[in-house]
Amino acid sequence: MADQIYDVDTDLESPDGMAGTPRGRWTRAVDALCAPLLAERDRWPLGVPVGIGAGVALYFALTAEPPPWLGAAVLAAGLLAAVLGRRSLAVLALACALMSVAAGFAAAQFRTQWVAAPLLTREVGPAPVTGRVVAVERLAEGARVVLAELSIPRLAAKATPDRVRVRLIARHGVPPVGAVIRITAVLHPPQGPGEPGAFDFQRHAFFAGLGAVGYALSAPEVVAGPPPGLADRAGVLLEALRERIADRVAAAVEGAGEAAVTTALMNGEQTGIPEPLMQAMRGSGLAHLLSISGLHIALVAGIIMTAVRVLLALVPYVALRLPVKEMAAFAGMLAAVAYTGVVGAPVPTLRSVLMTGMVLAAVVVGRDPLSMRLVAFAGVAVMLMAPDSLLGASFQMSFAAVVALIAVYERISTPIARLRADLGWVGRGGLALAGIALTSVVATIATLPFGLYHFQTISLYGVLSNMIAIPVTSALVMPCSLAAYALMPLGWEGPALTAMGWGVWVVNRTAETVAALPGATLTAPAMPAWGLGLVAAGGLWAAVWQRPWRTAGLVVAAVGLASPFVVERPDVLVSAEGEVMAVRGADGRLSPSGRGGRRVVDDWTARDGRHTPGAPWPRAGRGAGGRLTCDAVGCLYRKDGHTIALSRVDTGLEEDCRTADAVITTVPVRRCAAPVVIDHWLLHRRGAHTLTVRPDGIRVESVGMVRGRRPWTIP
C-alpha cells in the first residue's frame, strides 16, 4: 500500500540498485512508518474529537486571553491547506488535524465570549437584593436559590451580575420558582482556587453564569414584578416541574437519604444528598449512579421502546402494516429526550442522549449500535456546544468509561458471541453476571486516574458494590421512576415512588456497607495537570488504534498515573486572603495555623492524599515536628537551612525582613529586604500562594502565576 502512495523517482536501472543509497534507506523508513497508519485509515476519523479536545485544552491552558479571531483564522488556514493539498494524503491528514484543533480552540473562544457577564469584584452587603428565582437547589439543611433580573442598589447596572446564588436561612422556607423576591444578603465574588492547580470555582461559576455567591440575612419577601421573558419562561417552567417532583418525592419516600437520592434520580438535583451518604457513594464506587448518564438514559429508552413495541405488536393491524420497531425506537428516543430535559441536561446526560439516539438509529437501519464512532460523534457535539465541560470530572469520567468499554468490547465481542451461542440459559445467566463484573472492572480502571486527579481517592471495592446496585437500579429503581412520571399527572405516583425508595434504600445501604469495609478507599497526592494529560493521551492512543503499537499508549498512561508520587508537594500554603496558613511538619503532615478556614484546610489535606491534618500551630513554643517556632508576634518555619517568617501583625516585621529568607504577612509591607515577600497586596492580586523549600532556595507559586489573567479571573 505504501508503494502505491509514495512515488520514488530513480535514475538507477532497478529498485534494487537504490536499496543501499541514503535516499533508498529514507524511503524505506518513511514507508515503514506510514504503513501502520495507512493500514488503520478507517480509524482516522476518531482523531477528530481528540484534536478538538486538544484545542479546548490549549485554550484553557493559556495564561492570557488570545485575540478573539485566532481560532477562526487558524481554522480557515487549515481549510485552505486541505483544499490546496488535497492530492497529498499526508498534507490532507495534517490539515484535518490542524482544523480539528483549531475548531476546539475557536469553540472555546466563542463560548467564553457568549457567556461573558459581569463578575462581582468585591464583597457587597448587607444590602437589599431583588431578583427572580430561576432555580432552587435543596440542601441537606436549607436551600439555595439562583436569582436573575437583579437589582442591587449599591451596584451600577453595568457592574451588576446577570445571576447570583444565595443560600437561604433554613427556617424561612423556599420561595416558588419564577417569583420575584427581595432579600437582605451579603454577596461576594466566587472563590478562586485554594492553591495553584486546585479546582477553580471562579471559572466554573463564570461558565455557569454566576457572577456572585452569598447568603441571606432575612426571609425572602415575594414582591410584584413583570412575568418572565419568553427566553426564560421555558427554564422557569422546567425548574417549577423539578420542584414539584421533589415535593412529591419528599411526601412519598421515607428517610432523608432515600428521598434525596430518589430526587436526584427523578430531577437531577444532587445538592440535597447528605454529605456522609455522598462520601459513602464515592468510597464504594457508586457515585456514578447519582450522575444521570448512560445507564439511566439507556434504561429509560430501553424500557419505553420495549413497552411500546409490545403494545403495538398486540394490535394485529398495526403489527402487520406499520414499522413497529422504528416506531418503538422513536418513542424510546422521545422518552430519553424528555428525561434529559427534566433532569437538567448535565454533561453525562447530554452525551448519553446523543449516543442513545445514534444507537437507536443504528438498530433501526440494522447497523452495529456500539462503535467508537458513536462516542466520537457524541464527544464532538458536547465539546463544540460546551467546551468548558472538558475540564470537569463529569465529562472526563463518563467518556473515559464509555471509550474503555467500547474498546474492550471491540476485542471480545466476537468470542463472547460464539461462547454465548453454545451455552444454555443457566450459562447465559452466569455470562450476564460476568459481563456486569467486567463492565465494573473496566469502568473502574478507566475512571481511576480522573478520580485521583479530581478527588484524590480510589475505590477498591467498586466491582462488589456495582454487582449489587446496578441490577437493583435496572430492575426496580428506574422502572418505578418511569411509572412515577406517568402517574404524577393523575396524582397516583405514591406507590411507584415508595417502591422506588425501597430500591434506593438497598443502593444506599450497599454504599454505606462497602465504604465501611477495611481499606475500601485509598488516597493519593493530587495529580498534576501534565500527569492527567499523559493519562488521557495514552488512553486515547490505546483505544483508537487496533494494531500492537496501541500498547505504547498504556505505557504513557502508566507514567501519568505515577505522576502524583513524583511531584513534590509544597511546604507552606497560604490562602487567598491569608486568613489560613499551613506548614509541613517533619512527619509530612500539614499543620494549619488555626481552627478557622476548615474547608480550605480540608482541601489542602485531601490534595496531600490524607484524611486529617496535623496539629494546629501552638500559641507559643514548637510545632510541626520541631520545624515551627511560635510566640505572641508570629511564627518561624525552618527547613533545609531556610527560615520563613509568618505573621498577621506588623510587630516584629522589621526584624523578620532582616533575618528571614521569606516573609509572609497579611498586613501591607512598604519596605522589606527579605528575598521573598508575600504581603496583603500580593495576596489580594495573585490569590493563594505555595512555597516549596529546597536546599538551593525557595520556589514560590501563586494562583495568579498559574492562571494568568483570563475573563473569569477576578483582579
Salt bridges, closest charged atoms under 4 A:
GLU65 OE1 - ARG710 NE 2.84
GLU137 OE1 - ARG144 NH2 2.62
GLU149 OE2 - ARG132 NE 3.07
GLU195 OE1 - ARG569 NH1 3.08
GLU195 OE2 - ARG607 NE 3.23
ASP200 OD2 - ARG707 NH1 2.99
GLU221 OE1 - ARG182 NH1 3.76
GLU239 OE2 - ARG242 NH1 2.67
GLU243 OE1 - ARG138 NH2 2.94
ASP247 OD1 - ARG138 NH2 2.47
GLU258 OE2 - ARG509 NH1 2.90
GLU275 OE2 - ARG282 NH1 3.78
ASP388 OD1 - ARG111 NE 3.01
GLU410 OE2 - ARG43 NH1 3.30
GLU493 OE1 - ARG248 NH1 3.20
GLU512 OE1 - ARG509 NE 2.94
GLU568 OE1 - ARG694 NE 3.28
ASP571 OD1 - LYS639 NZ 2.81
ASP602 OD1 - ARG598 NE 3.43
ASP608 OD1 - ARG569 NE 2.69
ASP608 OD2 - ARG584 NH1 2.69
GLU654 OE2 - ARG658 NH1 3.75
ASP661 OD2 - HIS642 ND1 3.88
GLU701 OE2 - ARG699 NH1 3.48
